[in-house]
């Protein structure tokens, strides 16, 4: 009799729990926010010099609603190295090599959910000791993108498109390198102060090319884009 009673109680408990409505917990999303400091495409002179090579810098961004954790990604644009930091507030002190160009972005995370939101990417140049002239930021190759396959135009040309900014706005011109091996062949060089350039270059169908752009300013400073590759259609 006792055994039957236990079975009946267990059945009732299961039946009651099955009848209870499920409560949907709403997903929590981080609110929008913007980067604040260092300013975009500017030379940053606000770092505290530690030694001949490094400075401390306080990064700042707007608070994101619902977020209590931020992930900061900083990329050295000269050597492509990355640094990752975390912060529970909307500021983070970091130690960086000065005299270098950087790109940075912040991802706001909500620990209670899997949602996150990443800011736009900004660039800055961390000024070194006694620097009064700054190199351009490395040119950004817009098209062709890496491993793109492109069509030649009616003149058997491919369009090369890039943009470039300079912390002290004194870009003087560009050198363009393109070949089928390692982008060491200079194919064009010209003075131009524009930040975005498109040029047409004669190319051969069904061929893989490598290209890069070097920007130079009025003080003789230079910056290289790095090498991209693309192929041409028949």
PADO-48491 format. One record per residue (C-alpha): residue in three letters; chain; x, y, z. Coordinates in steps of 0.05 Angstrom, whole numbers, padded with zeros to 5 digits. Each point is the difference from the previous one (the first is absolute). Example, Ala and Ser with C-alpha at 12.3 -4.5 7.8 and 13.67 -1.06 7.14 Angstrom:
2
ATOM | residuo | cadena | X | Y | Z
ATOM | Ala | A | 00246 | -00090 | 00156 $
ATOM | Ser | A | 00027 | 00069 | -00013 $
END
This chain:
234
ATOM | residuo | cadena | X | Y | Z
ATOM | Unk | A | 00000 | 00000 | 00000 $
ATOM | Unk | A | 00056 | 00048 | 00017 $
ATOM | Unk | A | 00033 | -00014 | -00068 $
ATOM | Unk | A | -00064 | 00018 | -00037 $
ATOM | Unk | A | -00006 | 00064 | 00040 $
ATOM | Unk | A | 00070 | 00021 | -00019 $
ATOM | Unk | A | -00016 | -00012 | -00074 $
ATOM | Unk | A | -00063 | 00042 | 00005 $
ATOM | Unk | A | 00036 | 00059 | 00033 $
ATOM | Unk | A | 00056 | -00003 | -00052 $
ATOM | Unk | A | -00050 | -00001 | -00057 $
ATOM | Unk | A | -00037 | 00060 | 00028 $
ATOM | Unk | A | 00065 | 00039 | 00007 $
ATOM | Unk | A | 00019 | -00014 | -00072 $
ATOM | Unk | A | -00069 | 00019 | -00024 $
ATOM | Unk | A | 00001 | 00065 | 00037 $
ATOM | Unk | A | 00069 | 00019 | -00025 $
ATOM | Unk | A | -00020 | -00017 | -00071 $
ATOM | Unk | A | -00060 | 00047 | 00005 $
ATOM | Unk | A | 00042 | 00060 | 00024 $
ATOM | Unk | A | 00010 | 00050 | -00057 $
ATOM | Unk | A | 00071 | 00013 | -00024 $
ATOM | Unk | A | 00026 | 00069 | 00013 $
ATOM | Unk | A | 00039 | 00029 | -00059 $
ATOM | Unk | A | 00058 | 00042 | 00024 $
ATOM | Unk | A | 00010 | 00058 | -00050 $
ATOM | Unk | A | 00068 | 00007 | -00033 $
ATOM | Unk | A | 00039 | 00059 | 00027 $
ATOM | Unk | A | 00038 | 00040 | -00052 $
ATOM | Unk | A | 00055 | 00052 | 00010 $
ATOM | Unk | A | -00017 | 00072 | -00016 $
ATOM | Unk | A | 00036 | 00039 | -00055 $
ATOM | Unk | A | 00063 | 00039 | 00017 $
ATOM | Unk | A | 00057 | 00038 | -00032 $
ATOM | Unk | A | 00075 | 00004 | 00008 $
ATOM | Unk | A | 00024 | 00065 | 00030 $
ATOM | Unk | A | 00075 | 00003 | 00010 $
ATOM | Unk | A | 00050 | -00002 | -00034 $
ATOM | Unk | A | -00035 | 00037 | -00056 $
ATOM | Unk | A | -00007 | -00033 | -00068 $
ATOM | Unk | A | 00057 | 00010 | -00050 $
ATOM | Unk | A | 00037 | 00047 | 00046 $
ATOM | Unk | A | 00068 | 00002 | 00033 $
ATOM | Unk | A | -00008 | -00015 | 00075 $
ATOM | Unk | A | 00047 | 00040 | 00044 $
ATOM | Unk | A | -00037 | -00016 | 00065 $
ATOM | Unk | A | 00040 | -00062 | 00019 $
ATOM | Unk | A | 00045 | -00002 | 00061 $
ATOM | Unk | A | 00070 | -00019 | -00020 $
ATOM | Unk | A | 00028 | -00060 | 00038 $
ATOM | Unk | A | 00067 | -00007 | -00036 $
ATOM | Unk | A | 00032 | 00010 | -00067 $
ATOM | Unk | A | -00047 | -00050 | -00032 $
ATOM | Unk | A | -00066 | -00001 | 00036 $
ATOM | Unk | A | -00056 | 00045 | 00025 $
ATOM | Unk | A | -00062 | -00011 | 00042 $
ATOM | Unk | A | -00065 | 00022 | -00032 $
ATOM | Unk | A | -00070 | 00005 | 00028 $
ATOM | Unk | A | -00052 | -00025 | -00051 $
ATOM | Unk | A | -00071 | 00026 | 00009 $
ATOM | Unk | A | -00067 | -00016 | -00031 $
ATOM | Unk | A | -00073 | 00011 | 00015 $
ATOM | Unk | A | -00037 | -00047 | 00048 $
ATOM | Unk | A | -00044 | -00053 | -00030 $
ATOM | Unk | A | -00067 | -00013 | 00035 $
ATOM | Unk | A | -00007 | -00070 | 00029 $
ATOM | Unk | A | 00075 | -00014 | -00009 $
ATOM | Unk | A | 00047 | -00012 | 00057 $
ATOM | Unk | A | 00059 | -00028 | -00039 $
ATOM | Unk | A | 00040 | 00029 | -00057 $
ATOM | Unk | A | 00052 | -00032 | -00045 $
ATOM | Unk | A | 00051 | 00047 | -00031 $
ATOM | Unk | A | 00038 | -00020 | -00063 $
ATOM | Unk | A | 00061 | 00041 | -00020 $
ATOM | Unk | A | 00037 | -00014 | -00064 $
ATOM | Unk | A | 00069 | 00028 | -00018 $
ATOM | Unk | A | -00008 | 00020 | -00073 $
ATOM | Unk | A | 00075 | -00004 | -00013 $
ATOM | Unk | A | 00011 | -00073 | 00020 $
ATOM | Unk | A | -00072 | -00026 | 00004 $
ATOM | Unk | A | 00009 | -00023 | 00072 $
ATOM | Unk | A | -00063 | -00001 | 00044 $
ATOM | Unk | A | -00011 | 00014 | 00074 $
ATOM | Unk | A | -00064 | -00019 | 00037 $
ATOM | Unk | A | -00022 | 00032 | 00065 $
ATOM | Unk | A | -00062 | -00005 | 00044 $
ATOM | Unk | A | -00034 | 00053 | 00043 $
ATOM | Unk | A | -00061 | 00004 | 00045 $
ATOM | Unk | A | -00006 | 00075 | -00014 $
ATOM | Unk | A | 00002 | 00045 | -00061 $
ATOM | Unk | A | 00074 | 00016 | 00007 $
ATOM | Unk | A | 00064 | -00040 | -00002 $
ATOM | Unk | A | 00073 | 00019 | 00012 $
ATOM | Unk | A | 00047 | -00036 | -00048 $
ATOM | Unk | A | 00074 | 00000 | -00013 $
ATOM | Unk | A | 00020 | 00006 | -00073 $
ATOM | Unk | A | 00062 | 00012 | -00041 $
ATOM | Unk | A | 00001 | 00073 | -00020 $
ATOM | Unk | A | 00017 | 00026 | -00068 $
ATOM | Unk | A | -00048 | -00051 | -00031 $
ATOM | Unk | A | -00068 | 00002 | -00035 $
ATOM | Unk | A | -00057 | -00039 | 00031 $
ATOM | Unk | A | -00071 | -00022 | -00014 $
ATOM | Unk | A | -00048 | -00015 | 00057 $
ATOM | Unk | A | -00071 | -00022 | 00013 $
ATOM | Unk | A | -00041 | -00020 | 00061 $
ATOM | Unk | A | -00051 | -00056 | 00008 $
ATOM | Unk | A | -00053 | 00008 | 00053 $
ATOM | Unk | A | -00023 | -00065 | 00030 $
ATOM | Unk | A | -00060 | -00021 | 00044 $
ATOM | Unk | A | 00025 | -00055 | 00046 $
ATOM | Unk | A | -00072 | -00024 | 00013 $
ATOM | Unk | A | -00010 | -00015 | -00074 $
ATOM | Unk | A | 00040 | -00016 | -00062 $
ATOM | Unk | A | -00013 | 00068 | -00033 $
ATOM | Unk | A | 00054 | 00050 | -00015 $
ATOM | Unk | A | 00010 | 00064 | -00041 $
ATOM | Unk | A | 00065 | 00024 | -00032 $
ATOM | Unk | A | 00016 | 00074 | -00012 $
ATOM | Unk | A | 00027 | 00030 | -00063 $
ATOM | Unk | A | 00076 | -00006 | -00008 $
ATOM | Unk | A | 00040 | 00063 | 00011 $
ATOM | Unk | A | 00073 | 00015 | -00015 $
ATOM | Unk | A | 00051 | 00042 | 00037 $
ATOM | Unk | A | 00074 | 00013 | 00000 $
ATOM | Unk | A | 00033 | -00003 | 00068 $
ATOM | Unk | A | 00051 | 00056 | -00001 $
ATOM | Unk | A | 00071 | -00015 | 00023 $
ATOM | Unk | A | 00051 | 00042 | 00036 $
ATOM | Unk | A | 00010 | 00067 | -00035 $
ATOM | Unk | A | -00038 | -00020 | -00062 $
ATOM | Unk | A | -00026 | 00059 | -00040 $
ATOM | Unk | A | -00014 | -00035 | -00067 $
ATOM | Unk | A | -00040 | -00063 | -00007 $
ATOM | Unk | A | -00001 | -00053 | -00055 $
ATOM | Unk | A | -00065 | -00013 | -00037 $
ATOM | Unk | A | -00043 | -00058 | 00023 $
ATOM | Unk | A | 00012 | -00062 | -00042 $
ATOM | Unk | A | -00044 | 00006 | -00063 $
ATOM | Unk | A | -00064 | -00043 | 00002 $
ATOM | Unk | A | -00007 | -00040 | -00064 $
ATOM | Unk | A | -00074 | 00002 | -00017 $
ATOM | Unk | A | -00002 | -00039 | -00066 $
ATOM | Unk | A | 00018 | -00049 | -00024 $
ATOM | Unk | A | -00007 | -00035 | 00067 $
ATOM | Unk | A | 00045 | -00059 | 00018 $
ATOM | Unk | A | -00011 | -00059 | -00046 $
ATOM | Unk | A | -00052 | 00038 | -00042 $
ATOM | Unk | A | -00011 | -00023 | -00072 $
ATOM | Unk | A | -00012 | 00062 | -00042 $
ATOM | Unk | A | -00020 | 00016 | -00072 $
ATOM | Unk | A | 00044 | 00044 | -00044 $
ATOM | Unk | A | -00034 | 00059 | -00032 $
ATOM | Unk | A | -00003 | 00013 | -00075 $
ATOM | Unk | A | 00071 | 00028 | 00002 $
ATOM | Unk | A | 00028 | -00063 | 00034 $
ATOM | Unk | A | 00006 | 00039 | 00065 $
ATOM | Unk | A | -00015 | -00015 | 00073 $
ATOM | Unk | A | -00021 | 00055 | 00048 $
ATOM | Unk | A | 00041 | 00008 | 00064 $
ATOM | Unk | A | -00035 | 00037 | 00057 $
ATOM | Unk | A | 00028 | 00020 | 00067 $
ATOM | Unk | A | -00007 | 00052 | 00055 $
ATOM | Unk | A | 00051 | 00031 | 00047 $
ATOM | Unk | A | 00000 | 00049 | 00058 $
ATOM | Unk | A | 00056 | 00039 | 00032 $
ATOM | Unk | A | 00001 | 00025 | 00073 $
ATOM | Unk | A | 00027 | 00068 | -00021 $
ATOM | Unk | A | -00035 | 00003 | -00068 $
ATOM | Unk | A | 00063 | 00008 | -00043 $
ATOM | Unk | A | -00005 | -00059 | -00048 $
ATOM | Unk | A | 00040 | 00015 | -00063 $
ATOM | Unk | A | -00010 | -00061 | -00044 $
ATOM | Unk | A | 00001 | -00074 | -00012 $
ATOM | Unk | A | 00043 | -00055 | -00030 $
ATOM | Unk | A | -00035 | -00061 | -00028 $
ATOM | Unk | A | 00033 | -00068 | -00006 $
ATOM | Unk | A | -00029 | -00058 | -00039 $
ATOM | Unk | A | 00026 | -00064 | -00031 $
ATOM | Unk | A | -00013 | -00075 | -00004 $
ATOM | Unk | A | 00048 | -00020 | 00057 $
ATOM | Unk | A | 00009 | 00046 | 00060 $
ATOM | Unk | A | -00023 | 00072 | -00014 $
ATOM | Unk | A | 00070 | 00028 | -00006 $
ATOM | Unk | A | -00006 | 00029 | -00070 $
ATOM | Unk | A | -00016 | 00075 | 00000 $
ATOM | Unk | A | -00053 | 00012 | -00053 $
ATOM | Unk | A | -00020 | 00071 | 00017 $
ATOM | Unk | A | 00018 | 00059 | 00045 $
ATOM | Unk | A | -00035 | 00067 | 00004 $
ATOM | Unk | A | -00013 | 00059 | 00046 $
ATOM | Unk | A | -00071 | 00004 | 00026 $
ATOM | Unk | A | -00029 | 00029 | 00064 $
ATOM | Unk | A | -00067 | -00036 | -00005 $
ATOM | Unk | A | -00017 | -00052 | 00053 $
ATOM | Unk | A | -00034 | -00047 | -00048 $
ATOM | Unk | A | 00028 | -00020 | -00068 $
ATOM | Unk | A | -00022 | -00043 | -00058 $
ATOM | Unk | A | 00047 | -00015 | -00058 $
ATOM | Unk | A | -00004 | -00045 | -00061 $
ATOM | Unk | A | 00058 | -00049 | -00012 $
ATOM | Unk | A | 00010 | -00044 | -00062 $
ATOM | Unk | A | -00002 | -00074 | 00018 $
ATOM | Unk | A | -00002 | -00068 | -00034 $
ATOM | Unk | A | -00060 | -00047 | 00002 $
ATOM | Unk | A | 00003 | -00064 | 00042 $
ATOM | Unk | A | 00059 | 00025 | 00041 $
ATOM | Unk | A | 00012 | 00005 | 00075 $
ATOM | Unk | A | 00028 | 00067 | 00023 $
ATOM | Unk | A | 00029 | 00028 | 00065 $
ATOM | Unk | A | -00005 | 00074 | 00017 $
ATOM | Unk | A | 00014 | 00051 | 00054 $
ATOM | Unk | A | -00001 | 00075 | 00008 $
ATOM | Unk | A | 00051 | 00044 | 00036 $
ATOM | Unk | A | -00022 | 00069 | 00023 $
ATOM | Unk | A | 00051 | 00056 | 00011 $
ATOM | Unk | A | -00008 | 00069 | 00032 $
ATOM | Unk | A | 00033 | 00067 | -00007 $
ATOM | Unk | A | 00052 | -00017 | 00054 $
ATOM | Unk | A | 00022 | -00064 | -00035 $
ATOM | Unk | A | -00037 | -00047 | 00048 $
ATOM | Unk | A | -00029 | -00063 | -00033 $
ATOM | Unk | A | -00050 | -00055 | 00016 $
ATOM | Unk | A | -00015 | -00064 | -00037 $
ATOM | Unk | A | -00066 | -00035 | -00008 $
ATOM | Unk | A | 00025 | -00071 | 00002 $
ATOM | Unk | A | -00010 | -00047 | -00059 $
ATOM | Unk | A | -00066 | -00024 | -00029 $
ATOM | Unk | A | -00010 | -00049 | -00056 $
ATOM | Unk | A | -00055 | -00006 | -00053 $
ATOM | Unk | A | -00012 | -00038 | -00065 $
ATOM | Unk | A | -00028 | 00022 | -00067 $
ATOM | Unk | A | -00055 | -00036 | -00038 $
ATOM | Unk | A | 00006 | -00023 | -00072 $
END
